[in-house]
Amino acid sequence: MSEDPGVTRAQLFDAYGLPDRATPRVRMNFVMSLDGAVTLDGRSGGLGDPADRLAMGVLRTLADVVLVGAGTVRAEGYGGLRLRAENRAWRREHGLPEAPRIAIVSSALELDPADAVFAEAEGRPLVLTHEASDPARRAALAEVAELVDCGVERVEPALVRDALAERGMPQVLCEGGPHLFGALLDADLVDELCLSLSPLLVSGSAGRIAQGLTQQTRRMHLVHAIPARDLLLLRYARAR
């Protein structure tokens, strides 16, 4: 028998529900240990529990697109976004495709076209890059993904958000990694942070959830704090 997550799917749909689907929104989803570690043994999965995984499923269900950096695809072993049957049904009932698309941010295009993130995807993934990216790698990835230039010599986060919205995907769920989170913060594009606070002390040299180029203070507003056994599900929104 699977462990009781301490929170229900219905509770989470109410807690993470969107006020509208038309306004572009960049939502971050991360799990973090009590002492600030973003990974355990190099991956974030070891920090989570059934409540964190249930919340991730709800957040993915509500999203139009899951945005992730190429480094996180490699480190976390991303495959296709497999939603539970009831979540797929929810999306159908709300006029959405059965699964959100996946969009990968990559400047160097160091991605294997045979990787599971492409082979197992239900919809053709997007690779968000720039005009100066390597032509040979572009050609190889174009066989398995839709390439979108979001800048001339580097990927511009604002152009990433705009490109997704222009393709009918304004509700963006970003799952990292820290450098992508930092780039979105540097560009002042983060609207929400959904943070699972894991009841673990990790120590060691694990990094933090955001690594940007500049240090800036942004005030966030607490929307909810839901205890789920010993894990805490936090939702913060941009303070207006």
C-alpha positions in Angstrom: 0.0 0.0 0.0 1.4 3.4 -0.9 2.0 5.9 1.8 -0.7 8.4 2.6 0.6 11.8 1.4 -1.3 13.7 4.1 -3.1 15.9 1.6 -5.7 15.2 -1.1 -5.6 15.8 -4.9 -8.8 17.9 -4.5 -7.2 20.1 -1.9 -4.3 20.7 -4.1 -6.4 21.6 -7.1 -8.2 24.2 -5.0 -4.9 25.5 -3.5 -3.0 25.8 -6.8 -6.0 26.8 -9.0 -5.4 29.6 -11.5 -7.4 32.8 -11.5 -7.4 32.8 -15.4 -5.6 30.9 -18.1 -5.1 33.8 -20.5 -2.6 36.0 -18.6 1.0 34.7 -19.1 2.3 33.3 -15.9 5.7 31.7 -15.0 5.4 29.4 -12.1 8.5 27.8 -10.5 8.3 24.4 -8.8 11.1 23.2 -6.6 11.8 20.9 -3.6 14.3 21.9 -1.0 15.7 20.5 2.2 15.4 22.2 5.6 19.0 23.4 5.3 18.6 24.7 1.7 19.8 21.8 -0.4 18.2 21.5 -3.8 19.6 17.9 -4.5 20.4 14.7 -2.7 23.1 12.6 -4.4 22.9 15.0 -7.4 19.2 14.7 -8.0 16.1 16.5 -6.6 13.9 13.4 -6.5 15.4 12.1 -3.3 14.1 15.1 -1.4 10.5 14.5 -2.3 7.8 12.3 -0.9 4.3 11.3 -2.0 2.9 14.7 -1.1 5.5 16.5 -3.2 4.9 14.1 -6.1 1.1 14.6 -5.8 1.6 18.4 -5.9 3.9 18.1 -8.9 1.2 16.1 -10.8 -1.4 18.8 -10.0 0.9 21.6 -11.1 1.7 19.8 -14.3 -2.0 19.2 -14.9 -2.7 23.0 -14.6 0.2 24.0 -16.9 0.2 24.5 -20.6 3.9 23.7 -20.9 6.7 22.4 -18.6 9.9 24.5 -19.0 13.2 23.0 -18.0 16.9 23.6 -18.6 19.0 21.2 -20.6 21.3 20.4 -17.7 18.3 19.4 -15.6 17.0 17.1 -18.4 20.4 15.4 -18.3 20.7 15.2 -14.5 17.2 14.2 -13.7 16.7 11.8 -16.6 13.5 13.4 -18.0 11.3 11.3 -20.1 7.7 11.9 -21.3 5.3 13.7 -18.9 3.1 10.9 -17.8 0.1 12.2 -16.0 -2.3 10.1 -13.9 -5.5 9.0 -15.6 -7.6 11.4 -13.5 -5.4 14.3 -14.3 -5.6 13.6 -18.0 -9.4 13.5 -17.7 -9.3 16.8 -15.9 -7.4 18.4 -18.8 -9.8 16.9 -21.4 -12.8 18.3 -19.4 -11.2 21.7 -19.4 -10.4 21.7 -23.2 -6.7 21.1 -22.8 -4.4 18.4 -24.5 -4.1 15.4 -22.3 -0.5 16.4 -21.3 1.4 19.7 -21.3 4.2 20.1 -23.8 7.8 20.1 -22.6 10.1 23.0 -23.6 13.9 22.7 -23.1 16.1 25.8 -22.8 19.5 25.1 -24.3 22.2 27.4 -25.6 24.8 24.8 -26.5 22.2 22.2 -27.7 24.1 19.4 -25.9 21.1 17.1 -26.1 20.9 13.6 -27.5 18.1 13.3 -30.1 17.6 9.7 -29.0 17.1 10.8 -25.3 13.8 9.7 -23.6 12.7 13.3 -23.3 12.2 13.2 -27.0 11.4 9.6 -27.6 8.7 9.4 -24.9 7.1 12.8 -25.4 3.4 12.8 -26.3 3.7 16.1 -28.2 6.7 17.3 -30.1 9.0 19.0 -27.5 10.2 22.5 -28.0 13.9 23.4 -27.8 14.4 27.1 -27.0 17.8 28.3 -28.2 19.3 31.2 -30.1 20.3 32.0 -33.7 24.0 31.4 -33.2 23.6 27.9 -31.9 25.5 25.1 -33.6 24.1 24.3 -37.1 24.9 20.6 -37.0 23.2 20.1 -33.6 20.3 22.2 -34.7 19.8 19.9 -37.7 19.9 16.8 -35.6 17.5 18.1 -33.0 15.1 19.4 -35.6 14.3 15.8 -36.4 12.7 15.2 -33.0 11.8 18.7 -31.7 10.6 22.1 -32.7 13.5 24.6 -32.5 12.6 28.1 -31.5 15.1 31.0 -31.5 14.7 33.2 -28.5 17.7 35.6 -29.1 20.5 36.2 -31.4 23.6 35.1 -29.5 22.1 33.9 -26.2 18.7 32.8 -25.0 16.6 35.8 -23.8 14.2 34.7 -21.0 11.6 37.3 -22.0 11.6 35.9 -25.5 11.2 32.4 -24.1 8.0 33.5 -22.2 6.7 35.4 -25.2 7.4 32.5 -27.7 5.5 30.1 -25.5 2.5 32.5 -25.1 2.4 33.1 -28.8 2.1 29.3 -29.4 -0.9 29.2 -27.0 1.0 28.2 -23.9 0.8 31.1 -21.5 0.8 29.0 -18.3 4.4 28.0 -17.8 5.6 25.6 -15.1 9.3 25.8 -14.7 11.0 22.8 -13.0 14.5 24.2 -13.1 17.3 23.9 -12.8 18.9 26.6 -10.6 20.6 28.4 -13.5 17.3 28.7 -15.4 15.5 29.9 -12.2 18.3 32.5 -11.8 18.0 33.7 -15.3 14.2 34.1 -15.0 14.8 36.0 -11.7 17.4 38.3 -13.3 14.8 39.1 -16.0 12.1 39.7 -13.4 9.8 37.1 -14.9 9.0 34.9 -11.9 5.3 35.2 -11.0 5.1 32.3 -8.5 7.3 29.9 -6.5 5.7 26.6 -5.5 8.2 25.2 -3.0 8.1 21.8 -1.2 10.0 22.1 2.0 11.3 18.6 2.7 11.8 17.4 6.3 15.4 16.5 5.7 18.7 18.0 6.8 21.3 17.2 4.0 24.4 19.3 4.7 27.2 18.7 2.2 27.8 21.0 -0.8 24.5 20.8 -2.6 23.5 24.1 -4.3 20.5 26.4 -3.8 17.4 26.5 -5.9 18.4 29.7 -7.8 21.8 30.8 -9.2 21.5 34.1 -11.0 24.1 36.6 -12.2 22.9 39.4 -9.9 21.6 39.7 -6.4 18.3 41.4 -6.2 15.5 41.5 -3.6 12.0 40.6 -4.7 9.1 40.7 -2.3 6.8 37.7 -2.5 3.4 37.1 -0.9 2.5 33.8 0.9 -0.6 32.3 -0.8 -0.7 29.1 1.2 1.3 26.8 3.5 -0.1 23.3 3.6 1.3 20.7 6.0 1.4 17.3 4.4 2.7 15.0 7.1 6.2 16.4 7.8 6.6 18.1 4.4 5.3 21.7 3.9 3.8 22.8 0.6 4.4 26.5 0.1 3.0 28.8 -2.6 4.3 32.3 -3.0 3.2 34.9 -5.6 4.7 38.1 -6.7 3.8 40.9 -4.4 1.8 43.6 -6.2 
